[in-house]
Amino acid sequence: MDTSRCWTLCALLGAGCYVGVATDPGERAESDTGGHASTGGEDEGEPSCEAGVTELGPGAMARLTRLEYSHAVRDLFEIEVPLDELPDDELLGPFSANLDAPPSELELEAYMDQAEAIAAAVAEQPERVLDCAAEGIDEPDACADAFIEVLGRRAYRRPLSDAQRTQLRGLYELGVAQGGPSRGLELVTTAALESPHFLYHVEIGVELGVEPGTGPSEALRLDAFSLAARLSFFLWRSIPDDALLDAAEHGELDEPAGLEAQVERMLDDPRAARGSAAMYRQWMGLEGEFPDKSSESFPAYDPSLAPAMREGLGRFAAAIIHDDGGSMAGLLEDPRAFVDAPLASYYGVELPPDPAGDDGLHRVDLPGDERAGLLTRAGVMAMHGHFNQTAPVQRGRFVREALLCQPIPDPPPDVDDTPPALDPDLSVRERFAMHSSEAGCASCHTLMDPIGFAFEHYDGAGRYRTVDGNLAVDASGELTNTEDLDGSFYGAIELSERLSDSDQVRACFVRQYLRFALVRPLAAEDDCTLAALEEAFAASDDTVEALMLAVATSESFRLRRPRPLPEESN
């Protein structure tokens, strides 16, 4: 390993020692060393939500996810980075969030490889960052200074400090000595992309200066640039654009009207659709690899369908939210889909004559008696399906956890959770009743299986069916242990309709959005914020963009409570 890579590796490994909010722009970014990917936030009794007092769960510093890194590089340089060339992500519930541990040496090597490859491309075409000739900057040193300012501001999501500027300028001069101005720009770009200020969500807090009991407990207000970055990663899953950074610099984000105007502008930007698509792919469990499927049990399924299943679901969610200004009910009930030719055939629908979108997908309407909303997508059913059969336990657990926010514990390690053997003369519920009838298993299976049976019209690879083996499909289901949904129903479409009208699902929907936005586990201290967001969401007739605006302008979004420094050992 050469000296420069060794220095960078040591610096980045050192960024994994402490969690907190810097109170000075010159302080070094440090990473989270802990945090548990759980739902959190369960409290006994009703919270006391006094006006003017906001409690916050503890913050955590997160490393960029693969998607955030890829989007950031695309928006910085118009360069595509394949996701599979980046380190895998940790999870916060269903969402990608790198909170738990600093990256390994192997993962840091991957970041450095990417930085060097990207920097080489930028050095060949520096106009990807700044076209000095078009800006009327002719002198090489002046061009380098301008390049450093523009790249640093965008990559670090705030203006450079004097120390950062001096460091990058020194690297440029070193590169010039090694191989000329192009080499200098290459070293500058490499350093920017290897910096913790690019790789981490670095947030700087400002003391609130409030009297005890009149403001948030132990909270710091995010400075304008930290708030801008939090907005862009929530709404776009990427870095702020120049307009948002300008708004931060001019103090517009410090005023409610200015903040709201920026959020509305960002929701109208195509990058909002990209960000929402990412959220729903993650929430529905489609970001990972699709499980293998038996060609004997599911001859129509082909692994090549997976990308269109994944992208089509994200496109569907973005269309409901941003094209229609739609609601939670639309997400759970609308039968439209976005498909390519193979996926259209899999669904049993014809492609329209209209040209496909930029992503190669066509809008179609699926049969309303077969599909409705997110839960009945082929990709969701295939992801939550076994190798050679359906997975009622897995599907029921998914609904409990993703839509009702009721975590189900994993089975004990000594329990055999292998699905029961196929038998064409036994119904699914008969086969699964055999393995869930034991007293130690029944308490959890009664919460999951009756929900999962409602999805029996979708085989283990997500295709619609009416027959299972030699028997007609029985998709009757039942909900128990809920706040407002208990009772029997038939099929996934009726289930989706009931979920879309549930206050418990509405509250869970809000919780998932806040967790996605804050990139941290929710705690009991967040209950008052959640209550206020639920009220705003209901008042908007469950309009999703209204919820996104409410989250982005909430105190919990604009404030942060740092974790304490670890105690020093003697």
C-alpha positions as CSV (number, residue, x, y, z in Angstrom):
1,M,0.0,0.0,0.0
2,D,1.5,3.4,-0.9
3,T,2.0,6.1,1.7
4,S,-1.0,8.3,0.6
5,R,-3.4,5.4,0.7
6,C,-2.0,4.3,4.1
7,W,-2.5,7.8,5.5
8,T,-6.1,8.0,4.2
9,L,-6.9,4.5,5.6
10,C,-5.7,5.5,9.0
11,A,-7.6,8.8,8.9
12,L,-10.8,7.1,7.9
13,L,-10.4,4.3,10.5
14,G,-9.9,7.0,13.0
15,A,-13.3,8.5,12.0
16,G,-15.0,5.6,13.7
17,C,-14.4,6.4,17.3
18,Y,-17.0,8.8,18.5
19,V,-20.6,9.9,18.1
20,G,-21.7,13.4,18.5
21,V,-22.4,16.7,16.9
22,A,-19.5,19.0,16.3
23,T,-20.0,22.5,17.7
24,D,-17.2,24.0,15.6
25,P,-16.9,23.7,11.8
26,G,-13.2,22.8,12.2
27,E,-13.8,19.8,14.4
28,R,-13.1,16.4,12.8
29,A,-16.0,14.1,11.7
30,E,-16.2,11.0,13.7
31,S,-18.3,7.9,13.2
32,D,-20.9,6.0,15.2
33,T,-19.7,3.1,17.2
34,G,-23.0,1.7,18.2
35,G,-26.8,1.8,17.8
36,H,-29.3,-0.9,17.3
37,A,-31.5,-1.3,14.3
38,S,-34.7,-1.7,16.1
39,T,-38.1,0.0,15.9
40,G,-37.7,1.6,19.3
41,G,-39.9,4.3,20.7
42,E,-42.2,2.1,22.8
43,D,-43.2,3.9,26.0
44,E,-45.5,3.2,28.8
45,G,-48.5,5.4,28.9
46,E,-49.3,8.5,26.9
47,P,-46.5,11.1,26.5
48,S,-47.0,14.6,28.0
49,C,-46.5,16.9,25.0
50,E,-46.2,20.4,26.4
51,A,-46.2,23.3,23.9
52,G,-42.7,24.6,23.2
53,V,-41.0,21.5,24.7
54,T,-39.6,18.9,22.3
55,E,-37.8,15.8,23.5
56,L,-35.5,14.1,21.1
57,G,-34.0,10.6,20.8
58,P,-30.2,10.5,20.8
59,G,-28.5,11.2,17.5
60,A,-26.0,9.0,15.7
61,M,-23.5,9.8,12.9
62,A,-24.1,7.7,9.8
63,R,-21.9,6.8,6.9
64,L,-23.4,7.3,3.4
65,T,-25.3,4.3,2.1
66,R,-24.4,2.7,-1.2
67,L,-27.3,4.5,-2.9
68,E,-26.5,7.9,-1.3
69,Y,-22.8,7.5,-2.4
70,S,-23.9,6.6,-6.0
71,H,-26.4,9.5,-6.2
72,A,-23.9,11.9,-4.8
73,V,-21.2,11.0,-7.3
74,R,-23.8,11.2,-10.1
75,D,-24.9,14.6,-9.0
76,L,-21.3,15.9,-8.5
77,F,-19.8,14.6,-11.7
78,E,-22.4,12.8,-13.9
79,I,-20.5,9.6,-13.3
80,E,-22.3,6.3,-12.5
81,V,-21.0,4.1,-9.7
82,P,-22.3,0.5,-9.8
83,L,-23.9,-0.3,-6.4
84,D,-22.2,-3.7,-6.2
85,E,-18.8,-2.1,-6.2
86,L,-19.5,-0.3,-2.9
87,P,-19.6,-1.7,0.6
88,D,-22.8,-3.4,1.8
89,D,-25.1,-1.4,4.0
90,E,-26.3,-2.0,7.5
91,L,-30.0,-1.8,8.3
92,L,-32.2,0.4,10.5
93,G,-35.3,-1.7,10.5
94,P,-36.0,-2.1,6.7
95,F,-34.0,1.0,5.8
96,S,-30.3,1.2,4.7
97,A,-28.4,3.1,7.4
98,N,-24.7,2.6,8.3
99,L,-24.9,3.4,12.0
100,D,-23.5,0.4,13.9
101,A,-19.8,0.1,13.1
102,P,-16.9,1.9,11.4
103,P,-16.1,0.5,8.0
104,S,-13.6,-2.4,7.8
105,E,-10.2,-1.9,6.2
106,L,-11.5,-3.9,3.1
107,E,-14.5,-1.5,2.8
108,L,-12.2,1.5,3.1
109,E,-10.1,0.1,0.3
110,A,-13.2,0.0,-1.8
111,Y,-13.9,3.6,-1.1
112,M,-10.4,4.6,-2.0
113,D,-10.5,2.5,-5.3
114,Q,-13.7,4.4,-6.2
115,A,-12.3,7.8,-5.3
116,E,-9.2,7.2,-7.4
117,A,-11.2,6.0,-10.4
118,I,-13.6,8.9,-10.3
119,A,-10.8,11.4,-9.8
120,A,-9.0,10.1,-12.8
121,A,-12.1,10.7,-14.9
122,V,-12.6,14.1,-13.5
123,A,-9.0,15.1,-14.1
124,E,-9.5,14.2,-17.8
125,Q,-12.7,16.3,-17.9
126,P,-12.5,19.0,-15.1
127,E,-15.5,20.7,-16.6
128,R,-17.5,18.0,-14.8
129,V,-16.9,20.3,-11.8
130,L,-16.1,23.7,-13.3
131,D,-15.5,24.9,-16.9
132,C,-12.9,27.6,-16.2
133,A,-12.9,28.8,-19.8
134,A,-16.7,29.3,-19.8
135,E,-16.3,31.2,-16.5
136,G,-13.6,33.4,-18.0
137,I,-10.9,32.1,-15.7
138,D,-7.7,31.7,-17.8
139,E,-4.9,31.4,-15.3
140,P,-4.2,27.8,-14.1
141,D,-3.7,28.6,-10.5
142,A,-6.9,30.7,-10.4
143,C,-8.8,27.9,-12.1
144,A,-7.5,25.4,-9.5
145,D,-8.6,27.7,-6.7
146,A,-12.1,28.0,-8.2
147,F,-12.2,24.2,-8.8
148,I,-11.3,23.6,-5.1
149,E,-14.0,26.0,-3.9
150,V,-16.8,24.5,-6.0
151,L,-15.9,20.9,-5.4
152,G,-15.3,21.4,-1.7
153,R,-18.6,23.2,-1.2
154,R,-20.6,20.6,-3.0
155,A,-18.8,17.4,-1.7
156,Y,-18.6,18.6,1.9
157,R,-22.1,20.2,1.8
158,R,-20.8,23.5,3.2
159,P,-18.1,26.1,2.3
160,L,-14.6,25.0,3.0
161,S,-12.8,26.0,6.2
162,D,-9.5,27.7,5.9
163,A,-7.7,24.5,7.0
164,Q,-9.5,22.4,4.4
165,R,-8.8,24.9,1.7
166,T,-5.1,25.0,2.6
167,Q,-4.9,21.2,2.6
168,L,-6.6,20.8,-0.8
169,R,-4.5,23.5,-2.3
170,G,-1.3,21.8,-0.9
171,L,-2.4,18.5,-2.6
172,Y,-3.0,20.4,-5.9
173,E,0.6,21.8,-5.7
174,L,1.9,18.4,-4.9
175,G,0.1,17.0,-7.9
176,V,1.4,19.8,-10.2
177,A,5.0,18.9,-9.1
178,Q,4.3,15.2,-9.9
179,G,2.6,15.5,-13.2
180,G,1.1,18.9,-13.9
181,P,-2.3,20.6,-13.3
182,S,-4.3,17.6,-14.3
183,R,-2.5,15.5,-11.7
184,G,-3.2,18.2,-9.2
185,L,-6.9,18.2,-9.8
186,E,-6.9,14.4,-9.5
187,L,-5.3,14.5,-6.1
188,V,-7.8,17.2,-4.9
189,T,-10.7,15.1,-6.1
190,T,-9.4,11.9,-4.6
191,A,-8.9,13.6,-1.2
192,A,-12.4,15.2,-1.3
193,L,-14.1,11.8,-2.0
194,E,-12.0,10.1,0.7
195,S,-12.8,12.7,3.4
196,P,-15.1,11.9,6.3
197,H,-16.9,15.1,5.3
198,F,-18.0,13.4,2.1
199,L,-18.4,9.9,3.4
200,Y,-20.3,10.7,6.6
201,H,-23.4,12.7,7.5
202,V,-21.4,15.4,9.4
203,E,-23.8,17.6,11.3
204,I,-22.8,20.7,13.2
205,G,-25.0,21.9,16.1
206,V,-25.5,25.4,17.4
207,E,-26.5,26.0,21.0
208,L,-30.1,27.0,21.3
209,G,-29.6,29.5,24.2
210,V,-33.0,28.8,25.8
211,E,-34.0,28.8,29.5
212,P,-34.4,25.3,31.1
213,G,-37.9,24.0,30.7
214,T,-38.7,26.2,27.7
215,G,-37.0,24.3,24.9
216,P,-35.7,20.9,23.8
217,S,-33.8,18.9,26.3
218,E,-30.0,18.8,25.6
219,A,-30.7,19.6,22.0
220,L,-28.7,21.5,19.5
221,R,-30.1,23.3,16.5
222,L,-28.5,22.1,13.2
223,D,-26.7,24.9,11.5
224,A,-28.1,25.9,8.1
225,F,-25.7,23.7,6.0
226,S,-26.3,20.6,8.2
227,L,-30.0,21.2,7.8
228,A,-29.6,21.6,4.0
229,A,-27.7,18.3,3.9
230,R,-30.3,16.5,6.0
231,L,-33.1,17.8,3.7
232,S,-31.3,16.6,0.6
233,F,-30.6,13.2,1.9
234,F,-34.1,12.8,3.1
235,L,-35.9,14.0,0.0
236,W,-33.3,13.2,-2.7
237,R,-31.0,10.6,-1.1
238,S,-28.2,12.8,-2.4
239,I,-26.2,15.9,-1.7
240,P,-27.7,19.4,-1.8
241,D,-27.7,21.3,-5.0
242,D,-26.3,24.8,-5.4
243,A,-29.7,26.4,-4.8
244,L,-30.1,24.7,-1.5
245,L,-26.6,25.6,-0.4
246,D,-27.2,29.2,-1.4
247,A,-30.4,29.2,0.6
248,A,-28.4,27.9,3.6
249,E,-25.7,30.5,3.1
250,H,-28.2,33.4,2.9
251,G,-30.1,32.3,6.1
252,E,-33.3,31.3,4.3
253,L,-33.5,28.0,6.1
254,D,-33.5,29.7,9.4
255,E,-37.0,31.1,8.7
256,P,-40.1,28.8,8.5
257,A,-41.2,30.4,5.2
258,G,-37.8,29.9,3.6
259,L,-37.5,26.4,4.8
260,E,-40.9,25.5,3.6
261,A,-40.3,27.1,0.2
262,Q,-37.1,25.0,-0.2
263,V,-38.9,21.8,0.7
264,E,-41.7,22.5,-1.8
265,R,-39.1,23.2,-4.5
266,M,-37.3,20.0,-3.7
267,L,-40.5,17.9,-3.8
268,D,-41.1,19.3,-7.3
269,D,-37.6,18.3,-8.5
270,P,-37.3,14.9,-10.3
271,R,-34.7,13.9,-7.6
272,A,-37.6,13.6,-5.1
273,A,-39.1,10.8,-7.2
274,R,-35.7,9.1,-7.1
275,G,-35.6,9.5,-3.3
276,S,-39.1,8.2,-2.7
277,A,-38.5,5.2,-5.0
278,A,-35.5,4.3,-2.9
279,M,-37.5,4.5,0.4
280,Y,-40.3,2.3,-0.8
281,R,-38.0,-0.3,-2.3
282,Q,-36.3,-0.5,1.1
283,W,-39.5,-0.4,3.1
284,M,-41.0,-3.3,1.0
285,G,-37.7,-5.3,1.3
286,L,-36.7,-5.1,-2.4
287,E,-33.2,-3.6,-2.1
288,G,-31.5,-6.9,-1.4
289,E,-30.9,-9.9,-3.7
290,F,-34.1,-11.8,-4.7
291,P,-34.1,-15.3,-3.3
292,D,-33.6,-18.2,-5.6
293,K,-36.7,-19.9,-6.9
294,S,-37.5,-23.4,-8.1
295,S,-37.9,-23.7,-11.8
296,E,-40.0,-26.7,-11.3
297,S,-42.4,-25.0,-8.9
298,F,-42.4,-21.6,-10.7
299,P,-41.5,-22.2,-14.4
300,A,-42.6,-18.7,-15.5
301,Y,-40.2,-17.0,-13.1
302,D,-36.8,-15.9,-14.3
303,P,-34.2,-14.0,-12.2
304,S,-34.0,-11.5,-15.0
305,L,-37.4,-10.2,-13.9
306,A,-36.0,-8.9,-10.6
307,P,-34.6,-5.5,-11.7
308,A,-37.9,-4.5,-13.3
309,M,-39.8,-5.7,-10.2
310,R,-37.6,-3.6,-8.0
311,E,-37.6,-0.5,-10.2
312,G,-41.2,-0.8,-11.1
313,L,-42.2,-0.7,-7.4
314,G,-40.2,2.4,-6.8
315,R,-41.6,4.1,-9.9
316,F,-45.2,3.2,-8.8
317,A,-44.6,4.8,-5.3
318,A,-43.0,7.9,-6.9
319,A,-45.9,8.3,-9.3
320,I,-48.6,8.1,-6.6
321,I,-46.7,10.5,-4.3
322,H,-45.3,13.1,-6.7
323,D,-47.2,12.8,-10.0
324,D,-50.6,12.5,-8.3
325,G,-50.0,14.2,-5.0
326,G,-51.5,11.0,-3.7
327,S,-52.2,9.4,-0.3
328,M,-51.4,6.4,1.8
329,A,-54.6,4.8,0.4
330,G,-53.3,5.2,-3.1
331,L,-50.1,3.4,-2.2
332,L,-52.0,0.5,-0.7
333,E,-54.9,0.3,-3.2
334,D,-54.0,1.6,-6.7
335,P,-53.8,-1.1,-9.4
336,R,-51.4,0.6,-11.8
337,A,-47.9,-0.8,-12.4
338,F,-44.7,0.1,-14.3
339,V,-43.4,-2.8,-16.3
340,D,-41.1,-3.8,-19.1
341,A,-42.2,-6.5,-21.7
342,P,-41.2,-9.6,-19.7
343,L,-42.8,-8.3,-16.5
344,A,-46.0,-7.4,-18.3
345,S,-46.1,-10.9,-19.6
346,Y,-45.6,-12.2,-16.1
347,Y,-48.5,-10.1,-14.8
348,G,-50.6,-11.2,-17.8
349,V,-51.2,-7.7,-19.3
350,E,-50.4,-6.2,-22.6
351,L,-47.9,-3.3,-23.1
352,P,-49.5,0.0,-24.2
353,P,-48.5,1.5,-27.5
354,D,-47.1,4.6,-25.8
355,P,-43.3,4.7,-25.5
356,A,-41.6,3.7,-22.3
357,G,-40.2,6.1,-19.9
358,D,-36.5,6.9,-19.5
359,D,-36.2,3.9,-17.2
360,G,-37.6,1.6,-19.9
361,L,-40.9,1.0,-18.1
362,H,-44.4,1.4,-19.3
363,R,-47.4,2.3,-17.2
364,V,-50.1,-0.4,-17.2
365,D,-53.3,-1.1,-15.2
366,L,-53.3,-4.5,-13.5
367,P,-56.5,-6.4,-13.1
368,G,-58.3,-4.8,-10.2
369,D,-59.6,-8.2,-8.8
370,E,-56.0,-9.5,-8.7
371,R,-53.7,-6.6,-7.7
372,A,-54.0,-3.5,-5.6
373,G,-51.2,-1.3,-4.2
374,L,-47.8,-2.1,-2.8
375,L,-48.4,-5.4,-1.0
376,T,-49.6,-7.3,-4.1
377,R,-46.7,-6.4,-6.3
378,A,-45.0,-9.5,-7.8
379,G,-41.6,-8.4,-6.5
380,V,-42.9,-8.0,-2.9
381,M,-44.5,-11.5,-3.0
382,A,-41.4,-13.0,-4.6
383,M,-39.1,-11.5,-2.1
384,H,-41.3,-12.8,0.7
385,G,-41.7,-16.3,-0.7
386,H,-39.9,-19.6,-0.2
387,F,-37.8,-21.4,-2.8
388,N,-40.6,-23.7,-3.9
389,Q,-43.8,-22.5,-2.1
390,T,-45.5,-19.5,-0.6
391,A,-44.4,-18.1,2.8
392,P,-47.5,-17.2,4.9
393,V,-45.4,-16.8,8.1
394,Q,-42.9,-14.5,6.4
395,R,-45.6,-12.5,4.7
396,G,-47.6,-12.2,7.8
397,R,-44.6,-11.1,9.8
398,F,-43.8,-8.5,7.1
399,V,-47.2,-6.9,7.4
400,R,-47.0,-6.9,11.2
401,E,-43.7,-5.2,11.3
402,A,-43.8,-2.9,8.2
403,L,-47.4,-1.7,8.3
404,L,-48.4,-2.2,11.9
405,C,-45.1,-1.5,13.6
406,Q,-45.5,-4.6,15.8
407,P,-42.1,-6.4,16.0
408,I,-42.1,-10.2,16.1
409,P,-39.2,-11.9,17.9
410,D,-37.1,-14.3,16.0
411,P,-37.7,-18.0,16.8
412,P,-35.3,-19.6,19.3
413,P,-32.2,-20.9,17.7
414,D,-33.1,-24.5,18.4
415,V,-36.4,-24.2,16.5
416,D,-36.6,-25.8,13.1
417,D,-38.2,-23.2,10.9
418,T,-37.9,-25.1,7.6
419,P,-41.2,-24.8,5.7
420,P,-43.3,-27.9,5.7
421,A,-43.0,-30.3,2.7
422,L,-45.2,-29.8,-0.3
423,D,-48.3,-32.0,-0.5
424,P,-50.8,-31.3,-3.4
425,D,-53.6,-32.8,-1.3
426,L,-53.2,-30.6,1.7
427,S,-54.0,-26.9,1.9
428,V,-51.3,-24.4,2.9
429,R,-53.0,-23.7,6.2
430,E,-53.2,-27.5,6.9
431,R,-49.5,-27.9,6.2
432,F,-48.4,-24.9,8.2
433,A,-50.8,-25.7,11.1
434,M,-48.7,-28.8,11.8
435,H,-45.5,-26.8,12.5
436,S,-47.2,-23.9,14.4
437,S,-49.4,-25.9,16.8
438,E,-46.8,-26.3,19.5
439,A,-47.5,-24.1,22.5
440,G,-44.1,-22.4,22.3
441,C,-44.7,-21.4,18.7
442,A,-48.4,-20.7,18.6
443,S,-48.3,-17.3,20.4
444,C,-46.3,-15.8,17.5
445,H,-47.7,-17.8,14.7
446,T,-51.3,-16.7,15.5
447,L,-50.1,-13.1,14.9
448,M,-48.5,-13.9,11.5
449,D,-50.0,-16.9,9.8
450,P,-53.7,-15.7,9.5
451,I,-52.4,-12.5,7.8
452,G,-50.0,-14.4,5.5
453,F,-52.8,-16.8,4.4
454,A,-54.5,-13.8,2.8
455,F,-51.7,-13.7,0.2
456,E,-52.2,-17.2,-1.1
457,H,-53.4,-16.0,-4.5
458,Y,-49.7,-15.1,-5.1
459,D,-47.3,-18.0,-5.5
460,G,-43.8,-18.0,-4.0
461,A,-42.6,-16.1,-7.0
462,G,-45.3,-13.5,-7.0
463,R,-47.5,-14.8,-9.8
464,Y,-51.3,-14.7,-9.4
465,R,-53.0,-18.1,-9.1
466,T,-56.4,-19.6,-8.2
467,V,-55.3,-23.2,-7.5
468,D,-52.7,-24.6,-5.1
469,G,-51.8,-28.1,-6.0
470,N,-55.1,-30.0,-6.3
471,L,-57.0,-27.5,-4.2
472,A,-58.6,-24.1,-4.8
473,V,-56.8,-21.3,-3.1
474,D,-58.3,-20.3,0.3
475,A,-57.2,-16.7,1.0
476,S,-59.3,-16.0,4.1
477,G,-57.4,-14.2,6.8
478,E,-57.8,-12.7,10.2
479,L,-56.3,-9.8,12.1
480,T,-55.9,-9.9,15.9
481,N,-54.1,-7.9,18.5
482,T,-54.5,-4.6,16.6
483,E,-55.8,-1.3,17.7
484,D,-58.6,-0.9,15.1
485,L,-58.3,-3.8,12.6
486,D,-59.3,-7.0,14.4
487,G,-61.6,-9.2,12.4
488,S,-61.8,-11.6,9.4
489,F,-61.3,-10.6,5.8
490,Y,-60.7,-12.4,2.5
491,G,-57.7,-11.9,0.3
492,A,-54.9,-9.3,0.0
493,I,-57.0,-6.7,-1.7
494,E,-59.5,-6.5,1.1
495,L,-56.6,-6.5,3.6
496,S,-55.0,-3.6,1.8
497,E,-58.3,-1.7,1.8
498,R,-58.6,-2.2,5.6
499,L,-55.0,-1.2,6.2
500,S,-55.4,2.0,4.2
501,D,-58.3,3.1,6.6
502,S,-56.5,2.3,9.8
503,D,-55.3,4.8,12.4
504,Q,-52.7,2.2,13.5
505,V,-51.3,1.9,10.0
506,R,-51.3,5.7,9.7
507,A,-49.3,6.0,12.8
508,C,-46.9,3.3,11.6
509,F,-46.6,5.0,8.3
510,V,-45.6,8.2,10.0
511,R,-43.1,6.4,12.2
512,Q,-41.4,4.8,9.2
513,Y,-41.1,8.2,7.5
514,L,-39.5,9.8,10.6
515,R,-37.1,7.0,11.0
516,F,-36.1,7.1,7.3
517,A,-35.7,10.9,7.6
518,L,-33.7,11.0,10.8
519,V,-31.5,8.0,10.0
520,R,-31.6,6.8,13.6
521,P,-33.7,4.5,15.8
522,L,-36.7,6.3,17.3
523,A,-37.0,6.5,21.1
524,A,-39.7,7.3,23.6
525,E,-38.6,10.9,23.5
526,D,-39.8,11.1,19.9
527,D,-43.4,10.2,20.8
528,C,-44.6,13.9,20.9
529,T,-43.1,14.6,17.5
530,L,-44.8,11.5,16.2
531,A,-48.1,12.6,17.6
532,A,-47.8,16.0,16.0
533,L,-46.9,14.4,12.6
534,E,-49.9,12.0,12.8
535,E,-52.2,14.9,13.4
536,A,-50.8,16.8,10.4
537,F,-50.9,13.7,8.2
538,A,-54.6,13.1,9.1
539,A,-55.5,16.7,8.5
540,S,-54.0,16.5,5.0
541,D,-56.2,13.4,4.2
542,D,-53.1,11.3,4.4
543,T,-51.3,13.1,1.5
544,V,-47.8,11.8,1.5
545,E,-46.1,15.0,0.3
546,A,-47.8,16.8,3.1
547,L,-46.3,14.3,5.6
548,M,-42.8,14.8,4.0
549,L,-43.2,18.6,4.4
550,A,-44.3,18.1,8.0
551,V,-41.3,15.9,8.8
552,A,-38.8,18.2,7.1
553,T,-40.1,21.3,9.0
554,S,-40.5,19.5,12.4
555,E,-38.4,20.4,15.4
556,S,-37.1,16.8,15.5
557,F,-35.7,17.2,12.0
558,R,-34.1,20.6,12.7
559,L,-32.6,19.7,16.0
560,R,-30.3,17.0,17.3
561,R,-29.4,15.6,20.7
562,P,-25.8,14.4,20.6
563,R,-24.7,11.3,22.3
564,P,-22.3,11.9,25.2
565,L,-18.6,11.5,24.8
566,P,-17.4,8.2,26.1
567,E,-15.9,8.3,29.6
568,E,-12.1,8.3,29.7
569,S,-10.5,5.2,31.2
570,N,-8.0,5.7,34.0
